[in-house]
Each structure stands twice: as C-alpha cells, then as structure tokens.
Amino acid sequence: MSSTHSAFSLFQEGTSSLSITKLDSVINTIKHYIPKLPSCTIGDLHISKPIVQGGMGVGISLSGLASSVANQGGIGVIAANGIGLLEKDYYKDGQGANIRAFRSEIQKARSLSDGVLGVNIMVALADYLPLLEVAIEERVDIIFLGAGLPIKNIPIKKIRANNIWTFHKSSTQTKIWP
Ligand SMILES: Cc1cc2nc3c(=O)[nH]c(=O)nc-3n(C[C@H](O)[C@H](O)[C@H](O)COP(=O)(O)O)c2cc1C
C-alpha cells in the first residue's frame, strides 16, 4: 500500500494517537497533494495554496507561524485569544496586554510577509470589539470570527471601507462577506 493510501486509512480508522511512522505517512500525503491544489482568489487576494492555517489561541498561532504560511502561499492566521500572555503585565491588565500583543504580532507578521494574513477573533471574548478595532486599524486581509454569533455590533461599514474580508467560522456553515 502506498504511503498516501495508508495515511487515508489511518484517518478512516479514527485512530486517536499517531506513531512517528504514521505521522510520516500523513506528512507524505500532504506533500503529495499540496502541489496539486488549485489556486484561489478572494476579491483581489491571490492565494496560491488554498489552505487556511488554523487560528490557535494562547500563543500558538503567532507572527512566526502566520508569516511562514503566508510566505508559502497559504492564508496565515494570528489568533487573538489569550495573546496577551506574551506580555509581562497580562495578570494586571489583561485587556491592555491582549491589545498590545495582538497589534505587535500583526505588525511583525506583516514585516515578515507580503502574503495573505488573517486574524482569528472569537466573538465570545470579553475584549472582542477592541481586538476587532486593532485588526481593522492594522488592515489585515481577512478577519475570521467564530465561537459566538456574529451579531455583536460588528462595524461592517468600517471593515468594508478598509477592504477587509470577514469569514464567520462555524461548525454548521461558513459565511463570507462583503
Ligand atoms: C491548540 C488549539 C487552539 C485553538 N484555538 C482556537 C482559537 O483561539 N479560536 C478558534 O476559532 N479556533 C481555535 N482552534 C480551532 C482551530 O482554529 C481549527 O478550526 C480546528 O483545529 C479545526 O481544524 P483542524 O481540523 O485542521 O484541526 C484551536 C485549535 C487548537 C488545536
């Protein structure tokens, strides 16, 4: 059986833990398929590899990962959730730390890549609106919203005026606007 087939059967079996050999086979499958993926455009954004890197909070999806993915032609994503943990004063001023770290990571990613950069902001976060403002001010390419209904005072006009795309990420449907 080829490594491609064994990786797929691995997923079908619903195996919960991966051995190094199996992980190798998953990586080979990814390497096999990525060159075959068609490119994609969203408005004037060109995405040569139609892959959205997952927004993973608490300091995982930061500028390093996002800019690397964007430089490879995918959509790099910085996650806002708990990003302030990078700052020394997080436990004194959580919101201030989140805003500062979020802005700094977006700017860092932008300095490292001309590719497509998005952010992930969970609607359920207490500081969701101030974080949204930072994303708009920094003019990211795409804002991915999720974990909550997208009805909490989204500044749609401002987002559109800054030529930013918004996706709502949900388990039942994904919507794109404008
Ligand atoms: C460690 C970790 C942290 C995550 N943090 C977030 C988050 O902050 N916001 C969010 O919308 N999704 C979060 N997710 C979900 C991912 O963005 C992604 O939607 C999910 O992992 C499904 O993609 P996958 O099937 O490729 O893993 C997280 C996932 C992981 C594994």
The ligand as a MOL file (V3000), in Angstrom:
LIG
                    3D

  0  0  0     0  0            999 V3000
M  V30 BEGIN CTAB
M  V30 COUNTS 31 33 0 0 0
M  V30 BEGIN ATOM
M  V30 1 C -4.4660 24.2580 20.2810 0
M  V30 2 C -5.6330 24.8080 19.5260 0
M  V30 3 C -6.0600 26.0850 19.7950 0
M  V30 4 C -7.1600 26.6160 19.0910 0
M  V30 5 N -7.5630 27.8910 19.3360 0
M  V30 6 C -8.5890 28.4180 18.6120 0
M  V30 7 C -8.9660 29.7890 18.7860 0
M  V30 8 O -8.3690 30.5370 19.5680 0
M  V30 9 N -10.0060 30.2580 18.0350 0
M  V30 10 C -10.6740 29.4660 17.1410 0
M  V30 11 O -11.6220 29.9540 16.4950 0
M  V30 12 N -10.3210 28.1610 16.9370 0
M  V30 13 C -9.3020 27.6450 17.6410 0
M  V30 14 N -8.9050 26.3490 17.4110 0
M  V30 15 C -9.5640 25.5920 16.3300 0
M  V30 16 C -8.7160 25.6830 15.0370 0
M  V30 17 O -8.6460 27.0140 14.5530 0
M  V30 18 C -9.3140 24.8350 13.9140 0
M  V30 19 O -10.5500 25.3400 13.5000 0
M  V30 20 C -9.5320 23.4350 14.3520 0
M  V30 21 O -8.3530 22.9220 14.9180 0
M  V30 22 C -10.0190 22.5730 13.1620 0
M  V30 23 O -9.0250 22.4420 12.2240 0
M  V30 24 P -8.2740 21.0200 12.0720 0
M  V30 25 O -9.3480 20.0380 11.7820 0
M  V30 26 O -7.3460 21.2420 10.9290 0
M  V30 27 O -7.5690 20.7790 13.3820 0
M  V30 28 C -7.8310 25.8180 18.1120 0
M  V30 29 C -7.3550 24.5280 17.8380 0
M  V30 30 C -6.2800 24.0360 18.5180 0
M  V30 31 C -5.8000 22.6410 18.1660 0
M  V30 END ATOM
M  V30 BEGIN BOND
M  V30 1 1 1 2
M  V30 2 1 2 3
M  V30 3 2 2 30
M  V30 4 2 3 4
M  V30 5 1 4 5
M  V30 6 1 4 28
M  V30 7 2 5 6
M  V30 8 1 6 7
M  V30 9 1 6 13
M  V30 10 2 7 8
M  V30 11 1 7 9
M  V30 12 1 9 10
M  V30 13 2 10 11
M  V30 14 1 10 12
M  V30 15 2 12 13
M  V30 16 1 13 14
M  V30 17 1 14 15
M  V30 18 1 14 28
M  V30 19 1 15 16
M  V30 20 1 16 17
M  V30 21 1 16 18
M  V30 22 1 18 19
M  V30 23 1 18 20
M  V30 24 1 20 21
M  V30 25 1 20 22
M  V30 26 1 22 23
M  V30 27 1 23 24
M  V30 28 2 24 25
M  V30 29 1 24 26
M  V30 30 1 24 27
M  V30 31 2 28 29
M  V30 32 1 29 30
M  V30 33 1 30 31
M  V30 END BOND
M  V30 END CTAB
M  END
